[in-house]
Amino acid sequence: MEIRKATTADCELIHKMAKEVFPLTYRDIITEEQIDFMMDWMYSVENLHRQMEREGHVYLIAYDGGQPTGYVSVQPQGPDLFHLQKIYVLPSQQRSGAGKFLFEQAVAYIRQVHPKPCTMELNVNRHNPALGFYEHMGMKKVREGDFDIGNGFFMNDYIMSLDLS
C-alpha cells in the first residue's frame, strides 16, 4: 500500500469515496436523514475545500495497486493535541489491513510535523463497531459527549486518546 497527502484537487475523490463508505458505516446507527445531513456537512466538495484550506485538515489517501482504498484526516487542535477527524476504508478493502495502514500513517504524519510528545484524539460513535479497532490500535476511552451538530442531530461519541512520544 502507498499513501499520498491529498490536495484540494482530491476533494472530488474524497467525496466519492465518502459517498460509498459513510452511509454504509452508519446505516444501522443513525437515521438516513442524519446521514444525508452529515454527508453534506463533512463531505460536500465545498466543505472539504474549507477543511483543507481554512481549518487545517490534512487528508492522506491510501492506494493499493494504484487504486484508492481509503482516507484519513488529521487536524491540529492545540499545542500538543491533534484530532483524527476521519478514517474510512472502502467496503471492498475492509479487512485488508488498509485501516491499520491509514491509522499508522496518521500517527507517522503527526510525529513528522510534531516530533515532541503529544496526544491524538478521535471521536467515535458509541455504537460504531470500529470502537474495537481503535482499542486494538492502542487508543483508550477518556470521556464521552453528545454533540449538537445542527438540524436537531447529535453525535453521541466516545472520545478516545493515544499518547504519542
HUDA-V663203 format. One record per run of one state. SS is the DSSP state (h for helix, s for strand, l for the rest). FROM is the first residue (numbers start at 1). LEN is the number of residues. If there is no record, write none. Layout:
# HUDA-V663203
ss	from	len
SS	FROM	LEN
SS	FROM	LEN
This chain:
# HUDA-V663203
ss	from	len
l	1	1
s	2	4
l	6	2
h	8	19
l	27	5
h	32	12
l	44	1
h	45	10
l	55	3
s	58	7
l	65	2
s	67	12
l	79	2
s	81	9
l	90	1
h	91	3
l	94	4
h	98	16
l	114	4
s	118	8
l	126	4
h	130	7
l	137	3
s	140	11
l	151	2
s	153	12
l	165	1
